Amino acid sequence: MYWKTDRPGAVAATHLVGAVNRPLLAEAAACLAWCRMTATDPSRLFVDSLDMDEADANCDVTAIRSVIASWYCAMQEGGVAELLSLVTPDVIVKAPDSPTIEGKAALEQSLSAFFETNSETVDYVVAEVEVHGQLAFARISESATILPRGGVKASFITGIHLTVLRRQPDGDWLIARDISSLVDHA
């Protein structure tokens, strides 16, 4: 099953999965397709009892979870271009013990430098997603193994993220801000 979006560089849902939950991505793709279909052709909506505000919120939450899943898949694949397609031009990222990264160009430089010397495997849990108009936030817990190239010992981190996403004019959600903290590092 392929999931197409209007965004350039859209990829197949089966390609995005890596260690990510395949049924979740398939469900997200189906929901997003339904949301887009009904948004462009409201006559296709046959559910009279459905609260449209709730349906819109559910589609937004599903879309946001899909952005987060795409982010972690691209992190595991070292996909800098895919990662950059998921953020706003004015993105700001703050990681522990690192300078603040401001803007897409600075993020590209940081990610490229990271993937030149490392790869990463990640398990994550989205603990909460809330949508408030054109902005949303997600709380995410993550456990990552960072594997330096050249056989150096791997490091393990556990952390939490507060990620702010902004709805774009085309309805897509992109990551605008991310702040993380370490819970454990070994």
C-alpha positions as CSV (number, residue, x, y, z in Angstrom):
1,M,0.0,0.0,0.0
2,Y,1.4,3.4,-0.9
3,W,0.6,6.6,0.8
4,K,0.8,9.6,-1.4
5,T,0.7,13.2,-0.1
6,D,0.7,16.5,-1.9
7,R,4.1,17.1,-0.4
8,P,7.1,16.7,-2.7
9,G,9.2,13.7,-1.7
10,A,6.2,11.6,-0.5
11,V,7.2,8.0,0.1
12,A,5.6,4.7,0.4
13,A,4.2,3.8,3.8
14,T,6.0,0.4,3.5
15,H,9.3,2.3,3.0
16,L,8.8,4.4,6.1
17,V,8.3,1.6,8.6
18,G,11.8,0.4,9.6
19,A,11.2,-0.6,13.2
20,V,7.9,1.4,13.3
21,N,4.5,-0.1,13.8
22,R,3.3,-1.1,10.3
23,P,-0.4,-1.3,11.2
24,L,-0.3,2.2,12.7
25,L,1.2,3.6,9.5
26,A,-1.3,1.8,7.3
27,E,-4.1,3.1,9.5
28,A,-2.7,6.6,9.4
29,A,-2.4,6.5,5.6
30,A,-6.0,5.3,5.3
31,C,-7.3,8.0,7.6
32,L,-5.3,10.7,5.9
33,A,-6.6,9.6,2.5
34,W,-10.2,9.7,3.8
35,C,-9.6,13.1,5.4
36,R,-8.3,14.5,2.1
37,M,-11.0,12.9,0.0
38,T,-13.8,14.3,2.2
39,A,-12.1,17.7,2.3
40,T,-12.0,17.9,-1.5
41,D,-15.4,16.3,-2.0
42,P,-17.7,16.6,1.0
43,S,-20.4,14.6,-0.8
44,R,-18.3,11.5,-0.1
45,L,-19.0,11.9,3.6
46,F,-21.9,9.7,4.5
47,V,-21.7,9.5,8.3
48,D,-24.5,11.8,9.6
49,S,-23.8,11.1,13.3
50,L,-20.1,11.9,13.1
51,D,-19.2,15.1,15.0
52,M,-17.2,16.9,12.3
53,D,-15.1,18.8,14.8
54,E,-14.1,15.5,16.4
55,A,-13.5,14.0,13.0
56,D,-11.3,16.9,12.0
57,A,-9.4,16.6,15.3
58,N,-8.9,12.8,14.9
59,C,-7.6,13.4,11.4
60,D,-5.2,16.1,12.7
61,V,-3.9,13.8,15.5
62,T,-3.5,11.0,13.0
63,A,-1.6,13.3,10.6
64,I,0.6,14.5,13.4
65,R,1.4,11.0,14.6
66,S,2.3,10.2,10.9
67,V,4.7,13.1,10.8
68,I,6.3,11.8,14.0
69,A,6.5,8.3,12.6
70,S,8.1,9.6,9.4
71,W,10.6,11.6,11.5
72,Y,11.8,8.6,13.4
73,C,11.9,6.4,10.3
74,A,14.0,9.0,8.5
75,M,16.3,9.2,11.6
76,Q,16.9,5.5,11.4
77,E,17.6,5.7,7.7
78,G,19.8,8.8,7.9
79,G,17.5,10.5,5.6
80,V,18.4,14.2,5.9
81,A,16.2,15.3,2.9
82,E,13.2,13.5,4.4
83,L,13.8,15.0,7.8
84,L,14.0,18.5,6.4
85,S,10.7,17.9,4.5
86,L,9.0,17.5,7.9
87,V,10.0,20.8,9.4
88,T,9.1,24.5,8.9
89,P,11.7,26.9,7.5
90,D,11.9,28.6,10.9
91,V,12.3,25.4,12.9
92,I,14.1,25.6,16.2
93,V,15.5,22.5,17.9
94,K,17.1,22.4,21.4
95,A,18.8,19.3,22.6
96,P,20.6,18.8,25.9
97,D,24.2,20.0,26.0
98,S,24.0,21.4,22.5
99,P,23.6,24.8,21.1
100,T,20.1,25.8,19.8
101,I,19.6,25.0,16.1
102,E,17.6,27.8,14.4
103,G,16.4,27.4,10.8
104,K,16.2,24.7,8.2
105,A,19.8,25.3,6.9
106,A,21.3,25.0,10.4
107,L,19.3,21.8,11.0
108,E,20.5,20.4,7.7
109,Q,24.1,21.1,8.7
110,S,23.6,19.5,12.1
111,L,21.9,16.4,10.8
112,S,24.4,15.9,8.0
113,A,27.3,16.1,10.5
114,F,25.6,13.6,12.8
115,F,24.9,11.1,10.0
116,E,28.4,11.4,8.6
117,T,29.8,9.9,11.8
118,N,26.8,8.0,13.3
119,S,23.7,5.9,12.7
120,E,20.8,5.6,15.1
121,T,18.1,3.1,16.0
122,V,15.1,4.5,17.9
123,D,12.1,3.2,19.8
124,Y,9.6,5.9,20.7
125,V,6.2,6.4,22.2
126,V,3.9,9.3,21.5
127,A,2.4,9.9,25.0
128,E,0.1,12.8,24.0
129,V,-1.0,14.9,21.1
130,E,-3.1,18.0,21.4
131,V,-4.3,20.3,18.6
132,H,-5.1,23.9,19.2
133,G,-6.1,25.6,16.0
134,Q,-3.1,26.0,13.7
135,L,-0.7,24.7,16.4
136,A,-0.3,21.3,18.1
137,F,2.1,19.7,20.5
138,A,3.2,16.2,21.1
139,R,4.9,14.6,24.1
140,I,7.3,11.8,23.0
141,S,9.4,9.4,24.9
142,E,12.4,7.9,23.1
143,S,15.1,5.3,23.6
144,A,17.9,5.5,21.1
145,T,21.1,3.7,20.3
146,I,23.7,5.8,18.6
147,L,26.2,3.8,16.6
148,P,29.4,5.6,15.7
149,R,30.8,4.6,12.4
150,G,34.2,2.9,12.7
151,G,33.4,0.4,15.4
152,V,33.5,2.8,18.4
153,K,31.3,1.8,21.3
154,A,27.6,2.6,20.9
155,S,25.8,4.9,23.3
156,F,22.3,4.6,24.6
157,I,20.0,7.5,25.5
158,T,16.6,7.8,26.9
159,G,14.8,11.1,26.7
160,I,11.6,13.0,26.3
161,H,10.6,15.6,23.7
162,L,8.0,18.3,23.6
163,T,7.4,18.9,19.9
164,V,5.3,21.8,18.5
165,L,3.8,21.4,15.0
166,R,2.3,24.1,12.8
167,R,-0.5,23.5,10.3
168,Q,0.5,24.6,6.8
169,P,-1.8,26.4,4.3
170,D,-2.2,23.1,2.5
171,G,-3.3,21.4,5.7
172,D,-0.1,19.4,6.3
173,W,1.5,19.5,9.7
174,L,5.2,20.3,10.0
175,I,7.5,20.4,13.1
176,A,8.2,24.0,14.1
177,R,9.9,23.5,17.5
178,D,11.4,20.6,19.4
179,I,13.0,20.6,22.9
180,S,14.3,17.5,24.4
181,S,15.9,16.4,27.7
182,L,17.8,13.3,28.7
183,V,16.4,10.9,31.2
184,D,19.3,8.5,31.0
185,H,22.6,8.3,29.0
186,A,25.0,5.4,28.9
